[in-house]
Amino acid sequence: MDISINLIRRCKNMERDAFDILLSSYEGQLYRLCFSYARNHESSMDIMQEVFIKVFRSISTFDESRSFWPWLKRIAVNTCLNYERDHQKHIHAALDNLDFNKPDLINVIDSHTNIEKDAAAKDMKRIIDEAILELPDSYRMVLTLRYVEEMSYKEIASDLDQPVGTVKSNLCRARNMLKKRLESSGLLEV
C-alpha cells in the first residue's frame, strides 16, 4: 500500500486531517515493527508517538518520487534504536494476544487443550521475549527487520545504512546469542 501524492502534498501543507489519514494508514504496520523491537505495548506506543512527531517535522523533506513506507520505516527503525539508548531500561513483554497477519519473532504455541500447555506456552514466550530483550539493540533490530518485516539483507542494509556484510554478520551473531541464551535457560538442548 502506498499513499497518493496528493495526500503527501496536503501533509506538506500541514493539513491536520491529511496527517491523520496518512498515519492511520500505516498505524498497524508501524505498531508491529515497534512492538517486535520493544516487546512491550507501552514502549511501542511511546516509540510510535516519537515517530509521528518526527514525520510531522520532516514531511517537507520527503521525496514524492519515492514510496512512503520505506521512508517511514527508516524513521521508525532509527527511533527504536534511539529510544533504547535514550531510556536505558529493560522492557518485559506484556502483550500475548495480538492478531497480526505476519508471524511474530517467536511463533507462539497456540494451545487450547489444557491449562498446563497454556501455562507452559506462556512461560516459553516469556523466556524467549526476555532473551530477545537481552540482545544488543543492533542485533535485536536486525532480527526484527529480517524475521518480522521479512526484509532482504539488501533492504535491511539500506534501512540501517550498513554494508550487507555487516547485516549478515550481525544477524548471525544475534541468532547465536539468542540460541545460547535459550540453551542456558533450558529451552534448547545443547
N, C-alpha and C positions, 0 to 999 in steps of 0.2 A: 504494500500500500504506500503510495506516495501522495503528497498533498499538492493541490493545484498552485500554480504560480500566483494566481490571483489572491489566494489566501495568504501566501507568504508576503506578497506586496502589502496587503492590508495590515499584516503584523508589523511590517517595516514602517507603516504609517501610525503605529502604536494604537491600533483599534483593539480595545479590550476583548470584545466578543470574538474577534478573529483569533486572538491568543487562546481563548477558552476552547474554541473548536480545534485549533491546531494541537494543543497539548492533550486534550481529551482523546484525540485520535490515536495518540501514542502512549497513553497512560498505562495500559496493560503491559505492553512490551517493556516499557521503562521500569515499571514496578518489578517485573520478573527479573530483569537484569540487576536492579539494585538489591532485591531480596536474595538472589543467588549469590551475590557478593557478601552482603552484610549478615544474612541468615537471621534477620530479626525484623519484625514488622515496623517497629518504631523507628529504628535506624534507617530502614528503607524509605520510609516516608520523609524523614529529615533529608536524606540524600536527594530524593525526588524534588523536594522543595528548593534545595540549592540549585539543582539542575534547571528548574523552571525559572528561577531568578537569573541564572546565567544566560539562558536562552533569551529572556526578555531584554537583558542588557546588550546582548551581542547579535541579535537577529539582523541588524543592519549590515553585518559583515557576511551574512550567508550568501553564497554564490548560487543564484537562481538556476544556473545551468546544471547543477548537481542535484542528487537525491537528498531529501531532507533527513531520512532515518540515519544514514551513516554519520552525518554531521551531529545529530542529536546524540547518537550512541557514543561518539567520541567524547562529547561533553560529559555524558553520564559516566563513562569509564574513568576519565580524569577526576571527576568529582568523587567517585567511590574511593579511588586511591588517596585523594587528598583528605577525605573525610576520616579515614582510618588514621592517617598521620596526624591530623589536627586534634582528634579526640582521644587517641591512645587508650582505648578501653576494650575489654573483651566483651563480645556480644554472644548471648546464648539464644539458640533457636527457639522460637515460640509459636510458630505457625505450622500446624500439622495438616490442615485440610484445604490446601489450595488446589484449585482445579485449573491447571494450565494445559494448553494444547501440546506444549513441548515438554519433554521429560525433565525432571529436576536432576540436579547433580547426583542425588542419591536415589535411585529408583526405590521408593519406599514400598515396603512389602504390604500389600493390601490383604488383611486377614480379618474375616468376619466370623470365623468358625468358633473361636472361643477366646476368653479373656486372656489366657496365658499367652496365646500367639499375639494378640493385640499388644499386650504389655511388652513382650519381647521385641516386637517390631518397633515400638516407640522408643525403647531403650537403645536399640541398634541405631535408629535415626539420630537420637541424641548424641551417641558416641561418635557417629560419623560427622555430624554437624560440628561438634567440638573439635574434632581432628582437623576439619577443614578450616575452622576459625583460627587454629594454631599456626596455620601456614603463613609465611610472609605475604604481605599484600600483593606483590607482583606475581607470586605463584598462584594465589587464590584467584586473582583476576584472570590469568591466562587459562586456568581450569574453567572458570565461568564462561569465558568467551568461546572456548573450544567445545565444551560439553552442554552448556545450556543454550547459548546462542548459535551453536553448531556452525561456527565460523571456520574458514580455512586458515591455514598458517599465514598465508599472504594477507588476508583480511585482518587478522589479529596484529600482525606486524605493522600494518598501516595504522590501525587504531591506536596502538601503543607507541608508535613511532620508534620501532626497534627493527633490527635486521631479522629476517626469517629464521636464521640460525639461532639467534638469541631466544626467539619464541619457542622453537623446538627444544632447545636446551632447558629453558625454564619449565616447560610442560613436562619434560622427562623428570626433572628434579622434583617438581610438585607431586607427580604421581608416586615417585619413590618415597618422598617424605610422608605422603598420605598412607602409603602401604605400610611403612614402618610404624607409624602411629597406630594403625588399625591392628597390626600384628601384636604390638605391645599391649593393646587393650583386649586381646584375645578374640577379635572378630575374624582375623585371618590366620590360618595355620602357617607357620614358618616353613 
